[in-house]
Amino acid sequence: MVERLPTLVKKDQETLRTLLDLIFKLMIDIDEDVEESWMRPREGFKIEEEEEEEDSVHFGKVQVDRLVSCIGEEIMLPLLS
């Protein structure tokens, strides 16, 4: 909707803040159920430098990028900071 009619939300700072808040909440959503294997990693386990991004994190990044492209940097960057 924002891509098709950016003028609907361009001047509505509160809606943009709410939308960004929801996107960031989605990106940091963590399951409460932690598998036993995560709680006790095997000996010698090493975290790889480049792990695959979570689907929700990647989705969120794409949505923020699309908002910046549609609404414009001059409006979105102050909201993001």
PDB file of N, CA, C and O in Angstrom:
ATOM      1  N   MET A   1       0.815  -1.176   0.000  1.00  0.00           N
ATOM      2  CA  MET A   1       0.000   0.000   0.000  1.00  0.00           C
ATOM      3  C   MET A   1       0.873   1.260   0.000  1.00  0.00           C
ATOM      4  O   MET A   1       0.582   2.223  -0.710  1.00  0.00           O
ATOM      5  N   VAL A   2       1.926   1.246   0.788  1.00  0.00           N
ATOM      6  CA  VAL A   2       2.807   2.409   0.869  1.00  0.00           C
ATOM      7  C   VAL A   2       3.513   2.635  -0.462  1.00  0.00           C
ATOM      8  O   VAL A   2       3.732   3.777  -0.866  1.00  0.00           O
ATOM      9  N   GLU A   3       3.867   1.551  -1.141  1.00  0.00           N
ATOM     10  CA  GLU A   3       4.538   1.705  -2.434  1.00  0.00           C
ATOM     11  C   GLU A   3       3.598   2.287  -3.487  1.00  0.00           C
ATOM     12  O   GLU A   3       4.020   3.075  -4.333  1.00  0.00           O
ATOM     13  N   ARG A   4       2.346   1.905  -3.435  1.00  0.00           N
ATOM     14  CA  ARG A   4       1.399   2.393  -4.430  1.00  0.00           C
ATOM     15  C   ARG A   4       0.926   3.812  -4.144  1.00  0.00           C
ATOM     16  O   ARG A   4       0.746   4.609  -5.066  1.00  0.00           O
ATOM     17  N   LEU A   5       0.724   4.129  -2.862  1.00  0.00           N
ATOM     18  CA  LEU A   5       0.221   5.445  -2.485  1.00  0.00           C
ATOM     19  C   LEU A   5       1.058   6.035  -1.351  1.00  0.00           C
ATOM     20  O   LEU A   5       0.567   6.167  -0.230  1.00  0.00           O
ATOM     21  N   PRO A   6       2.314   6.391  -1.627  1.00  0.00           N
ATOM     22  CA  PRO A   6       3.181   6.899  -0.562  1.00  0.00           C
ATOM     23  C   PRO A   6       2.688   8.204   0.062  1.00  0.00           C
ATOM     24  O   PRO A   6       3.042   8.523   1.197  1.00  0.00           O
ATOM     25  N   THR A   7       1.879   8.953  -0.669  1.00  0.00           N
ATOM     26  CA  THR A   7       1.390  10.227  -0.131  1.00  0.00           C
ATOM     27  C   THR A   7       0.440  10.028   1.047  1.00  0.00           C
ATOM     28  O   THR A   7       0.238  10.950   1.838  1.00  0.00           O
ATOM     29  N   LEU A   8      -0.155   8.820   1.176  1.00  0.00           N
ATOM     30  CA  LEU A   8      -1.055   8.554   2.299  1.00  0.00           C
ATOM     31  C   LEU A   8      -0.328   8.594   3.640  1.00  0.00           C
ATOM     32  O   LEU A   8      -0.899   9.024   4.642  1.00  0.00           O
ATOM     33  N   VAL A   9       0.912   8.154   3.664  1.00  0.00           N
ATOM     34  CA  VAL A   9       1.646   8.080   4.936  1.00  0.00           C
ATOM     35  C   VAL A   9       2.850   9.018   4.987  1.00  0.00           C
ATOM     36  O   VAL A   9       3.489   9.148   6.031  1.00  0.00           O
ATOM     37  N   LYS A  10       3.153   9.651   3.903  1.00  0.00           N
ATOM     38  CA  LYS A  10       4.347  10.496   3.834  1.00  0.00           C
ATOM     39  C   LYS A  10       4.351  11.584   4.906  1.00  0.00           C
ATOM     40  O   LYS A  10       5.396  11.874   5.488  1.00  0.00           O
ATOM     41  N   LYS A  11       3.207  12.180   5.170  1.00  0.00           N
ATOM     42  CA  LYS A  11       3.121  13.259   6.148  1.00  0.00           C
ATOM     43  C   LYS A  11       2.643  12.780   7.517  1.00  0.00           C
ATOM     44  O   LYS A  11       2.565  13.572   8.456  1.00  0.00           O
ATOM     45  N   ASP A  12       2.327  11.509   7.637  1.00  0.00           N
ATOM     46  CA  ASP A  12       1.827  10.964   8.904  1.00  0.00           C
ATOM     47  C   ASP A  12       2.975  10.283   9.659  1.00  0.00           C
ATOM     48  O   ASP A  12       3.182   9.075   9.543  1.00  0.00           O
ATOM     49  N   GLN A  13       3.707  11.075  10.425  1.00  0.00           N
ATOM     50  CA  GLN A  13       4.882  10.579  11.153  1.00  0.00           C
ATOM     51  C   GLN A  13       4.518   9.465  12.143  1.00  0.00           C
ATOM     52  O   GLN A  13       5.284   8.519  12.323  1.00  0.00           O
ATOM     53  N   GLU A  14       3.372   9.578  12.769  1.00  0.00           N
ATOM     54  CA  GLU A  14       2.969   8.584  13.774  1.00  0.00           C
ATOM     55  C   GLU A  14       2.746   7.216  13.133  1.00  0.00           C
ATOM     56  O   GLU A  14       3.155   6.199  13.693  1.00  0.00           O
ATOM     57  N   THR A  15       2.111   7.181  11.978  1.00  0.00           N
ATOM     58  CA  THR A  15       1.905   5.911  11.275  1.00  0.00           C
ATOM     59  C   THR A  15       3.243   5.314  10.855  1.00  0.00           C
ATOM     60  O   THR A  15       3.442   4.105  10.971  1.00  0.00           O
ATOM     61  N   LEU A  16       4.156   6.140  10.371  1.00  0.00           N
ATOM     62  CA  LEU A  16       5.473   5.643   9.974  1.00  0.00           C
ATOM     63  C   LEU A  16       6.237   5.100  11.179  1.00  0.00           C
ATOM     64  O   LEU A  16       6.892   4.063  11.077  1.00  0.00           O
ATOM     65  N   ARG A  17       6.160   5.789  12.320  1.00  0.00           N
ATOM     66  CA  ARG A  17       6.823   5.291  13.539  1.00  0.00           C
ATOM     67  C   ARG A  17       6.244   3.950  13.967  1.00  0.00           C
ATOM     68  O   ARG A  17       6.978   3.031  14.330  1.00  0.00           O
ATOM     69  N   THR A  18       4.923   3.847  13.920  1.00  0.00           N
ATOM     70  CA  THR A  18       4.258   2.594  14.293  1.00  0.00           C
ATOM     71  C   THR A  18       4.658   1.472  13.353  1.00  0.00           C
ATOM     72  O   THR A  18       4.924   0.355  13.797  1.00  0.00           O
ATOM     73  N   LEU A  19       4.704   1.753  12.080  1.00  0.00           N
ATOM     74  CA  LEU A  19       5.091   0.750  11.094  1.00  0.00           C
ATOM     75  C   LEU A  19       6.528   0.282  11.323  1.00  0.00           C
ATOM     76  O   LEU A  19       6.801  -0.918  11.291  1.00  0.00           O
ATOM     77  N   LEU A  20       7.443   1.217  11.554  1.00  0.00           N
ATOM     78  CA  LEU A  20       8.834   0.852  11.837  1.00  0.00           C
ATOM     79  C   LEU A  20       8.938   0.047  13.135  1.00  0.00           C
ATOM     80  O   LEU A  20       9.698  -0.918  13.212  1.00  0.00           O
ATOM     81  N   ASP A  21       8.178   0.443  14.141  1.00  0.00           N
ATOM     82  CA  ASP A  21       8.186  -0.274  15.410  1.00  0.00           C
ATOM     83  C   ASP A  21       7.751  -1.728  15.213  1.00  0.00           C
ATOM     84  O   ASP A  21       8.367  -2.642  15.762  1.00  0.00           O
ATOM     85  N   LEU A  22       6.708  -1.935  14.444  1.00  0.00           N
ATOM     86  CA  LEU A  22       6.233  -3.294  14.173  1.00  0.00           C
ATOM     87  C   LEU A  22       7.263  -4.110  13.384  1.00  0.00           C
ATOM     88  O   LEU A  22       7.463  -5.294  13.655  1.00  0.00           O
ATOM     89  N   ILE A  23       7.906  -3.477  12.421  1.00  0.00           N
ATOM     90  CA  ILE A  23       8.927  -4.178  11.636  1.00  0.00           C
ATOM     91  C   ILE A  23      10.086  -4.606  12.534  1.00  0.00           C
ATOM     92  O   ILE A  23      10.552  -5.742  12.448  1.00  0.00           O
ATOM     93  N   PHE A  24      10.554  -3.690  13.404  1.00  0.00           N
ATOM     94  CA  PHE A  24      11.680  -4.027  14.275  1.00  0.00           C
ATOM     95  C   PHE A  24      11.292  -5.081  15.313  1.00  0.00           C
ATOM     96  O   PHE A  24      12.116  -5.924  15.669  1.00  0.00           O
ATOM     97  N   LYS A  25      10.060  -5.047  15.800  1.00  0.00           N
ATOM     98  CA  LYS A  25       9.605  -6.086  16.733  1.00  0.00           C
ATOM     99  C   LYS A  25       9.593  -7.447  16.056  1.00  0.00           C
ATOM    100  O   LYS A  25       9.960  -8.451  16.668  1.00  0.00           O
ATOM    101  N   LEU A  26       9.175  -7.485  14.806  1.00  0.00           N
ATOM    102  CA  LEU A  26       9.201  -8.734  14.050  1.00  0.00           C
ATOM    103  C   LEU A  26      10.630  -9.238  13.892  1.00  0.00           C
ATOM    104  O   LEU A  26      10.885 -10.439  13.990  1.00  0.00           O
ATOM    105  N   MET A  27      11.560  -8.319  13.648  1.00  0.00           N
ATOM    106  CA  MET A  27      12.952  -8.705  13.413  1.00  0.00           C
ATOM    107  C   MET A  27      13.617  -9.284  14.661  1.00  0.00           C
ATOM    108  O   MET A  27      14.503 -10.131  14.543  1.00  0.00           O
ATOM    109  N   ILE A  28      13.210  -8.845  15.851  1.00  0.00           N
ATOM    110  CA  ILE A  28      13.855  -9.327  17.076  1.00  0.00           C
ATOM    111  C   ILE A  28      13.018 -10.351  17.823  1.00  0.00           C
ATOM    112  O   ILE A  28      13.353 -10.720  18.949  1.00  0.00           O
ATOM    113  N   ASP A  29      11.932 -10.816  17.213  1.00  0.00           N
ATOM    114  CA  ASP A  29      11.080 -11.805  17.846  1.00  0.00           C
ATOM    115  C   ASP A  29      11.872 -13.089  18.090  1.00  0.00           C
ATOM    116  O   ASP A  29      12.464 -13.654  17.170  1.00  0.00           O
ATOM    117  N   ILE A  30      11.871 -13.532  19.334  1.00  0.00           N
ATOM    118  CA  ILE A  30      12.626 -14.725  19.717  1.00  0.00           C
ATOM    119  C   ILE A  30      11.660 -15.742  20.295  1.00  0.00           C
ATOM    120  O   ILE A  30      10.828 -15.410  21.139  1.00  0.00           O
ATOM    121  N   ASP A  31      11.769 -16.977  19.840  1.00  0.00           N
ATOM    122  CA  ASP A  31      10.935 -18.037  20.392  1.00  0.00           C
ATOM    123  C   ASP A  31      11.277 -18.259  21.856  1.00  0.00           C
ATOM    124  O   ASP A  31      12.446 -18.244  22.241  1.00  0.00           O
ATOM    125  N   GLU A  32      10.249 -18.465  22.664  1.00  0.00           N
ATOM    126  CA  GLU A  32      10.484 -18.715  24.082  1.00  0.00           C
ATOM    127  C   GLU A  32      10.978 -20.142  24.317  1.00  0.00           C
ATOM    128  O   GLU A  32      11.670 -20.413  25.299  1.00  0.00           O
ATOM    129  N   ASP A  33      10.622 -21.043  23.420  1.00  0.00           N
ATOM    130  CA  ASP A  33      11.059 -22.431  23.550  1.00  0.00           C
ATOM    131  C   ASP A  33      12.444 -22.583  22.951  1.00  0.00           C
ATOM    132  O   ASP A  33      12.617 -22.473  21.737  1.00  0.00           O
ATOM    133  N   VAL A  34      13.429 -22.834  23.798  1.00  0.00           N
ATOM    134  CA  VAL A  34      14.801 -23.009  23.348  1.00  0.00           C
ATOM    135  C   VAL A  34      15.101 -24.510  23.386  1.00  0.00           C
ATOM    136  O   VAL A  34      14.904 -25.175  24.403  1.00  0.00           O
ATOM    137  N   GLU A  35      15.576 -25.017  22.264  1.00  0.00           N
ATOM    138  CA  GLU A  35      15.894 -26.444  22.188  1.00  0.00           C
ATOM    139  C   GLU A  35      17.058 -26.778  23.105  1.00  0.00           C
ATOM    140  O   GLU A  35      17.937 -25.948  23.338  1.00  0.00           O
ATOM    141  N   GLU A  36      17.056 -27.972  23.612  1.00  0.00           N
ATOM    142  CA  GLU A  36      18.102 -28.430  24.526  1.00  0.00           C
ATOM    143  C   GLU A  36      19.479 -28.373  23.867  1.00  0.00           C
ATOM    144  O   GLU A  36      20.467 -28.075  24.537  1.00  0.00           O
ATOM    145  N   SER A  37      19.561 -28.653  22.568  1.00  0.00           N
ATOM    146  CA  SER A  37      20.846 -28.635  21.873  1.00  0.00           C
ATOM    147  C   SER A  37      21.459 -27.234  21.851  1.00  0.00           C
ATOM    148  O   SER A  37      22.682 -27.104  21.812  1.00  0.00           O
ATOM    149  N   TRP A  38      20.642 -26.193  21.876  1.00  0.00           N
ATOM    150  CA  TRP A  38      21.151 -24.820  21.905  1.00  0.00           C
ATOM    151  C   TRP A  38      21.682 -24.456  23.282  1.00  0.00           C
ATOM    152  O   TRP A  38      22.589 -23.635  23.411  1.00  0.00           O
ATOM    153  N   MET A  39      21.115 -25.071  24.301  1.00  0.00           N
ATOM    154  CA  MET A  39      21.522 -24.744  25.664  1.00  0.00           C
ATOM    155  C   MET A  39      22.860 -25.383  26.024  1.00  0.00           C
ATOM    156  O   MET A  39      23.578 -24.877  26.887  1.00  0.00           O
ATOM    157  N   ARG A  40      23.195 -26.484  25.369  1.00  0.00           N
ATOM    158  CA  ARG A  40      24.450 -27.194  25.638  1.00  0.00           C
ATOM    159  C   ARG A  40      25.147 -27.526  24.322  1.00  0.00           C
ATOM    160  O   ARG A  40      25.042 -28.649  23.829  1.00  0.00           O
ATOM    161  N   PRO A  41      25.864 -26.548  23.748  1.00  0.00           N
ATOM    162  CA  PRO A  41      26.558 -26.823  22.478  1.00  0.00           C
ATOM    163  C   PRO A  41      27.692 -27.825  22.689  1.00  0.00           C
ATOM    164  O   PRO A  41      28.272 -27.908  23.771  1.00  0.00           O
ATOM    165  N   ARG A  42      27.990 -28.570  21.654  1.00  0.00           N
ATOM    166  CA  ARG A  42      29.043 -29.579  21.753  1.00  0.00           C
ATOM    167  C   ARG A  42      30.400 -28.908  21.984  1.00  0.00           C
ATOM    168  O   ARG A  42      30.596 -27.745  21.631  1.00  0.00           O
ATOM    169  N   GLU A  43      31.298 -29.629  22.559  1.00  0.00           N
ATOM    170  CA  GLU A  43      32.631 -29.101  22.850  1.00  0.00           C
ATOM    171  C   GLU A  43      33.340 -28.739  21.552  1.00  0.00           C
ATOM    172  O   GLU A  43      33.275 -29.491  20.580  1.00  0.00           O
ATOM    173  N   GLY A  44      34.002 -27.617  21.531  1.00  0.00           N
ATOM    174  CA  GLY A  44      34.708 -27.170  20.343  1.00  0.00           C
ATOM    175  C   GLY A  44      33.828 -26.428  19.368  1.00  0.00           C
ATOM    176  O   GLY A  44      34.274 -26.066  18.280  1.00  0.00           O
ATOM    177  N   PHE A  45      32.568 -26.194  19.747  1.00  0.00           N
ATOM    178  CA  PHE A  45      31.646 -25.483  18.869  1.00  0.00           C
ATOM    179  C   PHE A  45      32.139 -24.061  18.649  1.00  0.00           C
ATOM    180  O   PHE A  45      32.514 -23.367  19.594  1.00  0.00           O
ATOM    181  N   LYS A  46      32.133 -23.644  17.410  1.00  0.00           N
ATOM    182  CA  LYS A  46      32.592 -22.306  17.061  1.00  0.00           C
ATOM    183  C   LYS A  46      31.534 -21.644  16.192  1.00  0.00           C
ATOM    184  O   LYS A  46      31.073 -22.225  15.209  1.00  0.00           O
ATOM    185  N   ILE A  47      31.154 -20.429  16.558  1.00  0.00           N
ATOM    186  CA  ILE A  47      30.157 -19.711  15.770  1.00  0.00           C
ATOM    187  C   ILE A  47      30.803 -19.252  14.475  1.00  0.00           C
ATOM    188  O   ILE A  47      31.863 -18.627  14.486  1.00  0.00           O
ATOM    189  N   GLU A  48      30.157 -19.564  13.362  1.00  0.00           N
ATOM    190  CA  GLU A  48      30.679 -19.152  12.070  1.00  0.00           C
ATOM    191  C   GLU A  48      30.475 -17.664  11.892  1.00  0.00           C
ATOM    192  O   GLU A  48      29.485 -17.104  12.364  1.00  0.00           O
ATOM    193  N   GLU A  49      31.399 -17.030  11.219  1.00  0.00           N
ATOM    194  CA  GLU A  49      31.335 -15.590  11.009  1.00  0.00           C
ATOM    195  C   GLU A  49      30.093 -15.174  10.224  1.00  0.00           C
ATOM    196  O   GLU A  49      29.424 -14.206  10.586  1.00  0.00           O
ATOM    197  N   GLU A  50      29.789 -15.893   9.166  1.00  0.00           N
ATOM    198  CA  GLU A  50      28.640 -15.529   8.354  1.00  0.00           C
ATOM    199  C   GLU A  50      27.597 -16.624   8.426  1.00  0.00           C
ATOM    200  O   GLU A  50      27.641 -17.596   7.672  1.00  0.00           O
ATOM    201  N   GLU A  51      26.653 -16.453   9.349  1.00  0.00           N
ATOM    202  CA  GLU A  51      25.543 -17.384   9.445  1.00  0.00           C
ATOM    203  C   GLU A  51      24.429 -16.876   8.542  1.00  0.00           C
ATOM    204  O   GLU A  51      24.356 -15.687   8.230  1.00  0.00           O
ATOM    205  N   GLU A  52      23.578 -17.780   8.136  1.00  0.00           N
ATOM    206  CA  GLU A  52      22.443 -17.364   7.328  1.00  0.00           C
ATOM    207  C   GLU A  52      21.541 -16.481   8.164  1.00  0.00           C
ATOM    208  O   GLU A  52      21.332 -16.734   9.351  1.00  0.00           O
ATOM    209  N   GLU A  53      21.011 -15.446   7.541  1.00  0.00           N
ATOM    210  CA  GLU A  53      20.122 -14.547   8.250  1.00  0.00           C
ATOM    211  C   GLU A  53      18.790 -15.234   8.513  1.00  0.00           C
ATOM    212  O   GLU A  53      18.312 -16.041   7.715  1.00  0.00           O
ATOM    213  N   GLU A  54      18.211 -14.892   9.646  1.00  0.00           N
ATOM    214  CA  GLU A  54      16.877 -15.379   9.950  1.00  0.00           C
ATOM    215  C   GLU A  54      15.918 -14.820   8.909  1.00  0.00           C
ATOM    216  O   GLU A  54      16.133 -13.729   8.382  1.00  0.00           O
ATOM    217  N   ASP A  55      14.875 -15.559   8.617  1.00  0.00           N
ATOM    218  CA  ASP A  55      13.896 -15.089   7.636  1.00  0.00           C
ATOM    219  C   ASP A  55      13.262 -13.780   8.071  1.00  0.00           C
ATOM    220  O   ASP A  55      13.090 -12.881   7.247  1.00  0.00           O
ATOM    221  N   SER A  56      12.909 -13.649   9.350  1.00  0.00           N
ATOM    222  CA  SER A  56      12.253 -12.429   9.806  1.00  0.00           C
ATOM    223  C   SER A  56      13.201 -11.233   9.775  1.00  0.00           C
ATOM    224  O   SER A  56      12.771 -10.110   9.510  1.00  0.00           O
ATOM    225  N   VAL A  57      14.480 -11.461  10.042  1.00  0.00           N
ATOM    226  CA  VAL A  57      15.454 -10.371   9.996  1.00  0.00           C
ATOM    227  C   VAL A  57      15.627  -9.897   8.547  1.00  0.00           C
ATOM    228  O   VAL A  57      15.622  -8.697   8.275  1.00  0.00           O
ATOM    229  N   HIS A  58      15.777 -10.825   7.649  1.00  0.00           N
ATOM    230  CA  HIS A  58      15.926 -10.473   6.230  1.00  0.00           C
ATOM    231  C   HIS A  58      14.667  -9.756   5.730  1.00  0.00           C
ATOM    232  O   HIS A  58      14.757  -8.742   5.038  1.00  0.00           O
ATOM    233  N   PHE A  59      13.512 -10.284   6.082  1.00  0.00           N
ATOM    234  CA  PHE A  59      12.246  -9.678   5.681  1.00  0.00           C
ATOM    235  C   PHE A  59      12.168  -8.238   6.195  1.00  0.00           C
ATOM    236  O   PHE A  59      11.775  -7.338   5.452  1.00  0.00           O
ATOM    237  N   GLY A  60      12.535  -8.015   7.445  1.00  0.00           N
ATOM    238  CA  GLY A  60      12.496  -6.684   8.031  1.00  0.00           C
ATOM    239  C   GLY A  60      13.420  -5.709   7.330  1.00  0.00           C
ATOM    240  O   GLY A  60      13.049  -4.563   7.077  1.00  0.00           O
ATOM    241  N   LYS A  61      14.630  -6.168   7.016  1.00  0.00           N
ATOM    242  CA  LYS A  61      15.582  -5.308   6.315  1.00  0.00           C
ATOM    243  C   LYS A  61      15.030  -4.886   4.960  1.00  0.00           C
ATOM    244  O   LYS A  61      15.155  -3.726   4.567  1.00  0.00           O
ATOM    245  N   VAL A  62      14.430  -5.808   4.261  1.00  0.00           N
ATOM    246  CA  VAL A  62      13.862  -5.513   2.945  1.00  0.00           C
ATOM    247  C   VAL A  62      12.725  -4.501   3.076  1.00  0.00           C
ATOM    248  O   VAL A  62      12.609  -3.585   2.261  1.00  0.00           O
ATOM    249  N   GLN A  63      11.880  -4.666   4.106  1.00  0.00           N
ATOM    250  CA  GLN A  63      10.753  -3.751   4.280  1.00  0.00           C
ATOM    251  C   GLN A  63      11.217  -2.335   4.618  1.00  0.00           C
ATOM    252  O   GLN A  63      10.664  -1.363   4.103  1.00  0.00           O
ATOM    253  N   VAL A  64      12.218  -2.215   5.472  1.00  0.00           N
ATOM    254  CA  VAL A  64      12.750  -0.889   5.805  1.00  0.00           C
ATOM    255  C   VAL A  64      13.339  -0.241   4.552  1.00  0.00           C
ATOM    256  O   VAL A  64      13.133   0.948   4.308  1.00  0.00           O
ATOM    257  N   ASP A  65      14.067  -1.019   3.765  1.00  0.00           N
ATOM    258  CA  ASP A  65      14.643  -0.494   2.528  1.00  0.00           C
ATOM    259  C   ASP A  65      13.555  -0.021   1.574  1.00  0.00           C
ATOM    260  O   ASP A  65      13.693   1.025   0.939  1.00  0.00           O
ATOM    261  N   ARG A  66      12.487  -0.782   1.472  1.00  0.00           N
ATOM    262  CA  ARG A  66      11.379  -0.395   0.593  1.00  0.00           C
ATOM    263  C   ARG A  66      10.696   0.880   1.088  1.00  0.00           C
ATOM    264  O   ARG A  66      10.305   1.728   0.287  1.00  0.00           O
ATOM    265  N   LEU A  67      10.554   1.014   2.407  1.00  0.00           N
ATOM    266  CA  LEU A  67       9.962   2.233   2.954  1.00  0.00           C
ATOM    267  C   LEU A  67      10.826   3.453   2.635  1.00  0.00           C
ATOM    268  O   LEU A  67      10.314   4.498   2.233  1.00  0.00           O
ATOM    269  N   VAL A  68      12.125   3.312   2.817  1.00  0.00           N
ATOM    270  CA  VAL A  68      13.037   4.424   2.526  1.00  0.00           C
ATOM    271  C   VAL A  68      12.954   4.785   1.048  1.00  0.00           C
ATOM    272  O   VAL A  68      12.960   5.965   0.697  1.00  0.00           O
ATOM    273  N   SER A  69      12.877   3.792   0.189  1.00  0.00           N
ATOM    274  CA  SER A  69      12.788   4.059  -1.251  1.00  0.00           C
ATOM    275  C   SER A  69      11.495   4.780  -1.616  1.00  0.00           C
ATOM    276  O   SER A  69      11.507   5.685  -2.450  1.00  0.00           O
ATOM    277  N   CYS A  70      10.385   4.389  -1.002  1.00  0.00           N
ATOM    278  CA  CYS A  70       9.081   4.967  -1.345  1.00  0.00           C
ATOM    279  C   CYS A  70       8.857   6.342  -0.721  1.00  0.00           C
ATOM    280  O   CYS A  70       8.409   7.275  -1.388  1.00  0.00           O
ATOM    281  N   ILE A  71       9.170   6.449   0.547  1.00  0.00           N
ATOM    282  CA  ILE A  71       8.861   7.667   1.295  1.00  0.00           C
ATOM    283  C   ILE A  71       9.949   8.719   1.105  1.00  0.00           C
ATOM    284  O   ILE A  71       9.666   9.916   1.050  1.00  0.00           O
ATOM    285  N   GLY A  72      11.180   8.266   1.006  1.00  0.00           N
ATOM    286  CA  GLY A  72      12.297   9.196   0.824  1.00  0.00           C
ATOM    287  C   GLY A  72      13.186   9.241   2.049  1.00  0.00           C
ATOM    288  O   GLY A  72      12.727   9.122   3.185  1.00  0.00           O
ATOM    289  N   GLU A  73      14.472   9.418   1.789  1.00  0.00           N
ATOM    290  CA  GLU A  73      15.469   9.432   2.868  1.00  0.00           C
ATOM    291  C   GLU A  73      15.265  10.589   3.826  1.00  0.00           C
ATOM    292  O   GLU A  73      15.439  10.432   5.034  1.00  0.00           O
ATOM    293  N   GLU A  74      14.894  11.756   3.300  1.00  0.00           N
ATOM    294  CA  GLU A  74      14.775  12.930   4.164  1.00  0.00           C
ATOM    295  C   GLU A  74      13.684  12.778   5.223  1.00  0.00           C
ATOM    296  O   GLU A  74      13.761  13.409   6.277  1.00  0.00           O
ATOM    297  N   ILE A  75      12.682  11.959   4.964  1.00  0.00           N
ATOM    298  CA  ILE A  75      11.623  11.712   5.942  1.00  0.00           C
ATOM    299  C   ILE A  75      11.960  10.500   6.816  1.00  0.00           C
ATOM    300  O   ILE A  75      11.757  10.532   8.030  1.00  0.00           O
ATOM    301  N   MET A  76      12.473   9.433   6.197  1.00  0.00           N
ATOM    302  CA  MET A  76      12.669   8.177   6.919  1.00  0.00           C
ATOM    303  C   MET A  76      13.909   8.151   7.804  1.00  0.00           C
ATOM    304  O   MET A  76      13.868   7.575   8.891  1.00  0.00           O
ATOM    305  N   LEU A  77      15.001   8.754   7.372  1.00  0.00           N
ATOM    306  CA  LEU A  77      16.233   8.675   8.159  1.00  0.00           C
ATOM    307  C   LEU A  77      16.098   9.263   9.566  1.00  0.00           C
ATOM    308  O   LEU A  77      16.600   8.655  10.511  1.00  0.00           O
ATOM    309  N   PRO A  78      15.448  10.409   9.751  1.00  0.00           N
ATOM    310  CA  PRO A  78      15.253  10.880  11.122  1.00  0.00           C
ATOM    311  C   PRO A  78      14.421   9.910  11.965  1.00  0.00           C
ATOM    312  O   PRO A  78      14.669   9.769  13.163  1.00  0.00           O
ATOM    313  N   LEU A  79      13.454   9.249  11.363  1.00  0.00           N
ATOM    314  CA  LEU A  79      12.644   8.279  12.100  1.00  0.00           C
ATOM    315  C   LEU A  79      13.455   7.046  12.466  1.00  0.00           C
ATOM    316  O   LEU A  79      13.258   6.461  13.531  1.00  0.00           O
ATOM    317  N   LEU A  80      14.352   6.657  11.598  1.00  0.00           N
ATOM    318  CA  LEU A  80      15.179   5.482  11.859  1.00  0.00           C
ATOM    319  C   LEU A  80      16.259   5.750  12.903  1.00  0.00           C
ATOM    320  O   LEU A  80      16.690   4.836  13.607  1.00  0.00           O
ATOM    321  N   SER A  81      16.691   6.993  13.001  1.00  0.00           N
ATOM    322  CA  SER A  81      17.741   7.284  13.974  1.00  0.00           C
ATOM    323  C   SER A  81      17.139   7.439  15.340  1.00  0.00           C
ATOM    324  O   SER A  81      17.859   7.688  16.307  1.00  0.00           O
TER     325      SER A  81
END
